[in-house]
Amino acid sequence: MNNIALLIPHFNNPIGIVTSLQSINETEKIDVVIVDDGSIEKIDELACVQAFKGSGNIKFLYLEQNQGIEHALNHGLEYIVDNGYQYTARLDAGDICIGKRFAIQYDFLMKHPSIKLLGTNADAHDINGKFLFKYDFPLKHDEIKKKISVNAVFVHPSIMFNNNILDVVGYYPVHYKAAEDFAFTTNIVKHFETANLSDSLIHVEINEGGISLTRRKQQIMSRMKVIWDNFYLGYYPIYGLFRNLILYLVPDQLTFFVKKIKNQMLYRQNDERKLDEREN
């Protein structure tokens, strides 16, 4: 058994999960826990086993009926904790790991034991693999703690965390529909030190059929509830509530278009800055 369990929830995306497993570097020492949430499109277990080249095993868990991703994640976490894994990493079906992602994160956490959850930056692609934009998150805990009241400060499929924190924060909350990951990490940030790596170690698939787009209104309402439930009198929580209220009122496609343009501009500026640094 390895120290790291990679938790992947699955719902009607058997091709995506094989693609994700294929992206894991063969030197990675991880076990994989796949939880199927009552899918109609069943997992091809043989294809998954053949796709995974890392040093570890795959465990398939099945929920008889579709219960929602938060329940699938908690079912997987229960298995991971019961089997004594030290760390849990996350990945979603269709997302792509870059390089030795898990080894890099594990090494960082070993060198910085006070940090209990570690994410990374990420590149967003559409379902055809076309680059859309780059996620650029705060790296240090102080900034993360401030800005989490405004918006998500982690790409959730990029995180790795020490399972000891579950004794304090518990599992994924089930009463923040479509924002269980935001609620989960918000609770962790309140109690433990966290960080993000500056490197993009994951390609995230933006699928128009995914939760973030098809249930966006519900997600924003749940996110506002998380902010309110953790509210304190300060600039960031107040700004976060107003910002999310505006996002709730603005049409979905306009929001996504503006986000795409903004992130592409930031990506180009970052590339130009790096080029200037090399030339100087």
Secondary structure, DSSP 4 states (H G I P E B T S, - for coil): --SEEEEEEESS-HHHHHHHHHTS-TT---EEEEEEES-SS---HHHHHHH--SSS-EEEEEESS---HHHHHHHHHHHHHHTT-SEEEE--TT-EE-SSHHHHHHHHHHH-TTEEEEEEEEEEEETT--EEEEE----SHHHHHHHTTTS--S-GGG-EEEGGGHHHH-S--SSSTT-HHHHHHHHHHHHSEEEEEEEEEEEEEE-TTSHHHHTHHHHHHHHHHHHHHT--SSHHHHHHHHHHHHHHHS-HHHHHHHHHHHHHHHHHHHHHHHHHHHH-
